[in-house]
Amino acid sequence: MNFDSTFIIKYFPHLSERQKEQFSALYPLYKVWNANINVISRKDIDSLYLRHVLHALAIAKFIRFRAGEKIMDVGTGGGFPGIPLAILFPETDFCLVDSIGKKIKVVKEVANSIGLENVNAIQSRAEDVKGKFHFVVSRAVAQLKDFYPWVQNKIEKISLNAVPNGIIYLKGGDLAEEIKASGLKAETYPISDYFEESFFDTKYIVFIPA
């Protein structure tokens, strides 16, 4: 199973040849690394492009990151959503953070293998990362009430984008209670508005402006 260009290009028709090559390289790389270091559920590896790559790229339907913006991906695991977003936005800087060293090792190896020069991978807890970021992205690493304190002081005040700086969170299921418990003013956007595959029927983007 190689990169199915129609699958990603259906939603992102303007990829450069380099971007197509980088996306295409992800499956064989993750197949090899996942056999040694389990960063993706073994049953999911053959659905890499649907369940991980395209899911990550839902963020790109919500926002177009700008050149010079800084994005922190918290709890990146094997590099999601950060690596697909870094491929799509080569002029945006991505800091991929995870507390587990072997996962960061995979992220670094994948990024190096496909020539991603806009990715910095760090083994750290989010709250210990130095610097400020225009956006924090993440994929369901914790309840929002627990996640927000880790990153609330990491958001840059000066905005470069039409979308205000803040947190962009990929999450599934019924989110009403979780958002209520967090006390945050969060906006939700169904990913099924962007992608027609049934996998996304219960998946959302949660946006929390700074």
FIPAPA-814374 format. One record per residue (C-alpha): residue number from 1; residue in one letter; x, y, z. Coordinates in steps of 0.5 Angstrom, whole numbers, plus 500, padded with zeros to 3 digits. Layout:
# residues N
+-----+-----+-----+-----+-----+
:   n : res :  c1 :  c2 :  c3 :
+-----+-----+-----+-----+-----+
: NUM :   A :   X :   Y :   Z :
...
+-----+-----+-----+-----+-----+
This chain:
# residues 210
+-----+-----+-----+-----+-----+
:   n : res :  c1 :  c2 :  c3 :
+-----+-----+-----+-----+-----+
:   1 :   M : 500 : 500 : 500 :
:   2 :   N : 503 : 506 : 498 :
:   3 :   F : 501 : 514 : 498 :
:   4 :   D : 494 : 514 : 495 :
:   5 :   S : 495 : 521 : 492 :
:   6 :   T : 487 : 521 : 490 :
:   7 :   F : 486 : 520 : 497 :
:   8 :   I : 490 : 527 : 500 :
:   9 :   I : 489 : 530 : 493 :
:  10 :   K : 482 : 530 : 493 :
:  11 :   Y : 482 : 535 : 499 :
:  12 :   F : 489 : 538 : 498 :
:  13 :   P : 489 : 539 : 490 :
:  14 :   H : 495 : 544 : 490 :
:  15 :   L : 501 : 540 : 493 :
:  16 :   S : 508 : 541 : 490 :
:  17 :   E : 511 : 535 : 487 :
:  18 :   R : 516 : 535 : 493 :
:  19 :   Q : 510 : 535 : 498 :
:  20 :   K : 507 : 529 : 495 :
:  21 :   E : 514 : 525 : 495 :
:  22 :   Q : 514 : 527 : 503 :
:  23 :   F : 507 : 524 : 504 :
:  24 :   S : 508 : 518 : 500 :
:  25 :   A : 514 : 517 : 504 :
:  26 :   L : 510 : 517 : 511 :
:  27 :   Y : 507 : 510 : 510 :
:  28 :   P : 514 : 506 : 509 :
:  29 :   L : 517 : 510 : 514 :
:  30 :   Y : 512 : 509 : 520 :
:  31 :   K : 511 : 502 : 518 :
:  32 :   V : 519 : 500 : 519 :
:  33 :   W : 519 : 505 : 525 :
:  34 :   N : 512 : 502 : 528 :
:  35 :   A : 515 : 495 : 528 :
:  36 :   N : 520 : 497 : 533 :
:  37 :   I : 517 : 503 : 537 :
:  38 :   N : 510 : 502 : 537 :
:  39 :   V : 507 : 510 : 536 :
:  40 :   I : 501 : 508 : 532 :
:  41 :   S : 496 : 502 : 534 :
:  42 :   R : 498 : 496 : 530 :
:  43 :   K : 491 : 495 : 527 :
:  44 :   D : 491 : 503 : 525 :
:  45 :   I : 498 : 502 : 521 :
:  46 :   D : 495 : 501 : 514 :
:  47 :   S : 490 : 506 : 515 :
:  48 :   L : 495 : 511 : 516 :
:  49 :   Y : 493 : 516 : 511 :
:  50 :   L : 486 : 516 : 513 :
:  51 :   R : 486 : 516 : 521 :
:  52 :   H : 493 : 520 : 522 :
:  53 :   V : 495 : 524 : 516 :
:  54 :   L : 488 : 526 : 514 :
:  55 :   H : 486 : 527 : 521 :
:  56 :   A : 492 : 532 : 522 :
:  57 :   L : 490 : 536 : 516 :
:  58 :   A : 483 : 537 : 518 :
:  59 :   I : 487 : 543 : 522 :
:  60 :   A : 489 : 546 : 515 :
:  61 :   K : 482 : 546 : 513 :
:  62 :   F : 480 : 551 : 519 :
:  63 :   I : 486 : 555 : 518 :
:  64 :   R : 492 : 556 : 514 :
:  65 :   F : 498 : 557 : 518 :
:  66 :   R : 503 : 563 : 515 :
:  67 :   A : 510 : 564 : 514 :
:  68 :   G : 514 : 565 : 520 :
:  69 :   E : 508 : 563 : 525 :
:  70 :   K : 511 : 558 : 531 :
:  71 :   I : 506 : 552 : 532 :
:  72 :   M : 507 : 547 : 538 :
:  73 :   D : 504 : 540 : 538 :
:  74 :   V : 503 : 538 : 545 :
:  75 :   G : 504 : 530 : 546 :
:  76 :   T : 505 : 529 : 539 :
:  77 :   G : 507 : 522 : 539 :
:  78 :   G : 509 : 519 : 533 :
:  79 :   G : 509 : 526 : 530 :
:  80 :   F : 501 : 528 : 529 :
:  81 :   P : 498 : 532 : 528 :
:  82 :   G : 505 : 536 : 527 :
:  83 :   I : 509 : 532 : 521 :
:  84 :   P : 503 : 532 : 516 :
:  85 :   L : 502 : 540 : 518 :
:  86 :   A : 509 : 541 : 517 :
:  87 :   I : 509 : 538 : 510 :
:  88 :   L : 503 : 542 : 508 :
:  89 :   F : 506 : 549 : 511 :
:  90 :   P : 514 : 549 : 510 :
:  91 :   E : 515 : 556 : 512 :
:  92 :   T : 511 : 555 : 518 :
:  93 :   D : 516 : 553 : 524 :
:  94 :   F : 513 : 547 : 528 :
:  95 :   C : 516 : 545 : 535 :
:  96 :   L : 513 : 537 : 536 :
:  97 :   V : 513 : 536 : 544 :
:  98 :   D : 513 : 529 : 547 :
:  99 :   S : 515 : 527 : 554 :
: 100 :   I : 517 : 520 : 552 :
: 101 :   G : 524 : 520 : 549 :
: 102 :   K : 523 : 514 : 544 :
: 103 :   K : 517 : 517 : 541 :
: 104 :   I : 521 : 523 : 539 :
: 105 :   K : 526 : 519 : 536 :
: 106 :   V : 521 : 517 : 531 :
: 107 :   V : 519 : 524 : 530 :
: 108 :   K : 526 : 526 : 529 :
: 109 :   E : 528 : 520 : 524 :
: 110 :   V : 522 : 521 : 520 :
: 111 :   A : 523 : 529 : 519 :
: 112 :   N : 530 : 528 : 517 :
: 113 :   S : 528 : 522 : 512 :
: 114 :   I : 523 : 526 : 508 :
: 115 :   G : 528 : 533 : 509 :
: 116 :   L : 523 : 537 : 514 :
: 117 :   E : 527 : 543 : 516 :
: 118 :   N : 521 : 546 : 519 :
: 119 :   V : 521 : 541 : 525 :
: 120 :   N : 524 : 541 : 532 :
: 121 :   A : 522 : 535 : 536 :
: 122 :   I : 523 : 536 : 544 :
: 123 :   Q : 523 : 531 : 549 :
: 124 :   S : 519 : 535 : 555 :
: 125 :   R : 513 : 536 : 558 :
: 126 :   A : 509 : 542 : 555 :
: 127 :   E : 510 : 547 : 561 :
: 128 :   D : 517 : 546 : 561 :
: 129 :   V : 518 : 548 : 553 :
: 130 :   K : 521 : 555 : 553 :
: 131 :   G : 518 : 560 : 548 :
: 132 :   K : 512 : 563 : 546 :
: 133 :   F : 507 : 560 : 540 :
: 134 :   H : 502 : 563 : 535 :
: 135 :   F : 498 : 556 : 536 :
: 136 :   V : 498 : 550 : 540 :
: 137 :   V : 496 : 544 : 537 :
: 138 :   S : 494 : 537 : 540 :
: 139 :   R : 490 : 531 : 539 :
: 140 :   A : 486 : 528 : 545 :
: 141 :   V : 492 : 528 : 549 :
: 142 :   A : 488 : 530 : 556 :
: 143 :   Q : 481 : 533 : 558 :
: 144 :   L : 481 : 540 : 556 :
: 145 :   K : 481 : 542 : 564 :
: 146 :   D : 487 : 538 : 565 :
: 147 :   F : 491 : 540 : 558 :
: 148 :   Y : 489 : 548 : 558 :
: 149 :   P : 494 : 549 : 564 :
: 150 :   W : 500 : 546 : 561 :
: 151 :   V : 500 : 551 : 555 :
: 152 :   Q : 496 : 557 : 557 :
: 153 :   N : 502 : 561 : 558 :
: 154 :   K : 505 : 559 : 552 :
: 155 :   I : 501 : 563 : 547 :
: 156 :   E : 504 : 569 : 543 :
: 157 :   K : 500 : 575 : 544 :
: 158 :   I : 502 : 578 : 537 :
: 159 :   S : 498 : 575 : 532 :
: 160 :   L : 500 : 574 : 524 :
: 161 :   N : 494 : 570 : 522 :
: 162 :   A : 486 : 572 : 521 :
: 163 :   V : 485 : 567 : 526 :
: 164 :   P : 486 : 569 : 533 :
: 165 :   N : 492 : 566 : 536 :
: 166 :   G : 490 : 560 : 541 :
: 167 :   I : 489 : 552 : 542 :
: 168 :   I : 487 : 548 : 536 :
: 169 :   Y : 485 : 541 : 539 :
: 170 :   L : 483 : 535 : 535 :
: 171 :   K : 478 : 531 : 539 :
: 172 :   G : 472 : 526 : 538 :
: 173 :   G : 465 : 524 : 541 :
: 174 :   D : 460 : 528 : 545 :
: 175 :   L : 464 : 534 : 548 :
: 176 :   A : 459 : 538 : 551 :
: 177 :   E : 461 : 536 : 558 :
: 178 :   E : 468 : 536 : 557 :
: 179 :   I : 468 : 543 : 555 :
: 180 :   K : 463 : 545 : 560 :
: 181 :   A : 468 : 542 : 566 :
: 182 :   S : 474 : 546 : 563 :
: 183 :   G : 470 : 553 : 564 :
: 184 :   L : 473 : 555 : 557 :
: 185 :   K : 470 : 559 : 551 :
: 186 :   A : 471 : 554 : 546 :
: 187 :   E : 468 : 553 : 539 :
: 188 :   T : 467 : 546 : 536 :
: 189 :   Y : 468 : 545 : 528 :
: 190 :   P : 465 : 538 : 525 :
: 191 :   I : 471 : 535 : 521 :
: 192 :   S : 465 : 532 : 517 :
: 193 :   D : 464 : 539 : 514 :
: 194 :   Y : 471 : 538 : 511 :
: 195 :   F : 472 : 530 : 509 :
: 196 :   E : 466 : 526 : 507 :
: 197 :   E : 469 : 519 : 510 :
: 198 :   S : 465 : 516 : 515 :
: 199 :   F : 471 : 516 : 520 :
: 200 :   F : 470 : 523 : 521 :
: 201 :   D : 463 : 523 : 523 :
: 202 :   T : 464 : 524 : 530 :
: 203 :   K : 471 : 528 : 530 :
: 204 :   Y : 471 : 535 : 531 :
: 205 :   I : 476 : 541 : 531 :
: 206 :   V : 476 : 545 : 538 :
: 207 :   F : 478 : 552 : 538 :
: 208 :   I : 480 : 556 : 544 :
: 209 :   P : 482 : 563 : 543 :
: 210 :   A : 488 : 566 : 547 :
+-----+-----+-----+-----+-----+
